[in-house]
């Protein structure tokens, strides 16, 4: 299956992930996360399939996170409120977000991604 990868051209982590996928022979489709972020409903499905806490979907080093005060707000937000915030601003979403067909990956970790290739 072709992996669907939400990424950002200026993101160093995304560049590493893309280089890794090419080296591993993974077929993938790039989706610009800033201009075409996952819709709220799709984001909720991705989050649930990932098995990760919702806070792991936030780009905590990004300007949108800092400017929005999410460091203080996020612990008090409901999951629904967090999903609404993520869907409203693609720069809030940690990247890359990858739908492999079998699982959902957030951020880049070669060991975790290798397991996804082997699955």
NUVEX-235373 format. One record per residue: x negated, y, z negated of N, C-alpha, C in turn; residue in one letter. Coordinates in steps of 0.2 Angstrom, whole numbers, plus 2048, in hexadecimal, padded with zeros to 3 digits. Example, Ala and Ser with C-alpha at 12.3 -4.5 7.8 and 13.67 -1.06 7.14 Angstrom:
<nodes>
7BE7E47D97C27EA7D97BE7F07D9A;7C07F57DD7BC7FB7DC7C08007D9S;
</nodes>
This chain:
<nodes>
7FC7FA8008008008007FC806800X;7FE80B8037FB8128037FC8157FDX;7F78187FA7F781C7F37FA8237F5X;7FE8257F180082C7F27FD8307EDX;7F98357EF7F48397EA7F68407EAX;7F88437E57F984A7E47F384D7E1X;7F08527E57EA8547E47E985C7E5X;7E485F7E47E38667E57DC8677E8X;7DB86A7EE7D586B7F17CF86D7EDX;7D18727E97CB8757E57C98717DEX;7CC86B7DD7CB8677D77C58627D8X;7C08637D47BA85F7D57BC8577D3X;7C18567CE7C384F7CD7C684C7D2X;7CA8507D67CE84E7DC7C984C7E1X;7C48507E27BF84E7E77BB8487E6X;7BA8477DF7B68407DD7BB83A7DEX;7C183B7DD7C68367DE7C78347E5X;7C78397E97C88387F17C28357F3X;7BC8377F17B68337F37B682C7F1X;7B882B7EB7B88247E87BD8207EDX;7C38227EE7C881F7F27C581D7F9X;7C28227FC7BF8208037B981B802X;7B581B7FD7B08167FC7B380F7FBX;7B980F7F77BC8097F67C18067FBX;7C180A8017C68088067CD809804X;7CF80D8007D680E7FE7D9812803X;7DF8108057E381480A7E7819805X;7E781F8077EA8248037ED82A807X;7F282D8047F58338077F5839802X;7F283E8047F18448007F7849800X;7F984B7FA7FF8507F97FC8557F5X;7FD85B7F87FA8617F47FF8637EEX;7FC8627E88008627E28028697E0X;7FE86E7E28018757E18068777E5X;8068767EC80B8787F08118737F1X;81086C7EF8158677F08148637EAX;8168657E48158617DE81B85C7DEX;81A8577DA8208527DA8268567D7X;82C8547DA8328577D78338547D0X;8388577CC8398557C583B84E7C5X;83F84C7C98428457C983C8407CAX;8388427CF83283D7D182D83E7CCX;82C8437C98278447C48298407BEX;82F8407BC83283B7B68308347B8X;8328327BE83082B7C08298297C0X;82582E7C281E82D7C281B82C7BAX;81E8317B681C8307AF81E82A7ACX;8248287AD8268227AA82281B7ACX;82181B7B381D8167B68168167B3X;81381C7B180C81C7AF80B8197A8X;8108197A481081779D80C81B799X;80A82179B80682679780B82B794X;80882E78E80C83378B80D839790X;81283D78F81384279480E848793X;80B84878E80584D78D7FF84C791X;7FE8467937F98447987FA84679FX;8008497A180184B7A77FF8537A8X;7FE8567A27FC85D7A27F585E7A3X;7F38637A87EC8657A97EA86A7A4X;7E886779E7E686B7987E1870799X;7DD87079F7D78747A07D987A7A5X;7DF87A7A77E287E7AC7E48857AAX;7E488A7AE7E78907AC7EE8917ABX;7F288D7AE7F988D7AD7FB88A7A6X;7F78857A47F888279D7F6887798X;7F088B7997EE8907947F3896794X;7F489879A7F989E79A80089D798X;80289779880989579680989378FX;80389378B80389178480588A783X;80488678880687F78780287B781X;7FC87E7807F887B77A7FC87B774X;80088077380488176D80B87E76EX;80E87F77481587D776816876777X;81187377A81286C77C814867776X;81186777181286276B81A863769X;81D86976A82486A76882986976DX;82686877482B86777982E86077AX;83486077C83785977D834856784X;83485078583284D78B835851791X;83C85279183F85579683D85C798X;83B860792839867793832866796X;82E86279482786179782785F79EX;82C85B7A082D8597A782F85F7ABX;8348637A98368697AC83086E7ADX;82C86F7A88268737A98218717AEX;82086A7AE81B8677B381E8687BAX;8248677BB8288677C282886E7C4X;8288737C082887A7C282187D7C4X;81C87A7C281587D7C48108777C5X;80F8767CB80A8707CD8038717CAX;8018777C87FB8787C57FA8767BEX;8008757BB8018727B47FF86A7B4X;8008677BA7FF8607BA7F885E7BAX;7F68597B67EF8567B67EE8537BDX;7E88537C07E78507C77E184C7C7X;7E18487CC7E68467D07EC8427CDX;7F28427D07F783D7CE7F88387D4X;7F78327D27F782D7D77FD8287D6X;8018277DB8068217DB80381C7E0X;8008167DD7FD8117E080280C7E3X;80980D7E180E8087E380F8037DDX;80A8017DA80A7FD7D480A8017CDX;8068067CD80680A7C78058117C9X;8048167C480381D7C57FD81E7C1X;7F88227C47F28247C17F282C7C0X;7EF82E7BB7EF8357B97E78377B8X;7E483C7BB7DD83D7BA7D98387BEX;7D38387BE7CF8337C17CA8307BCX;7CA8297BC7C68257B87C581F7BCX;7BE81E7BF7BD8197C47BE8127C1X;7BD8117BB7BF80A7B87C68097B8X;7CA80D7B67D280D7B67D480C7BEX;7D18107C27D38107C97D18097CCX;7CB8067CA7C98007CD7CE7FA7CBX;7D17FB7C57D67F67C37DC7F67C7X;7DE7FD7C97E47FE7CD7E37FB7D4X;7DD7FB7D77DB7F87DD7DC7F17DDX;7D97EE7D87D97E77D77E07E47D5X;7E57E87D37EC7E57D17F07E37D7X;
</nodes>
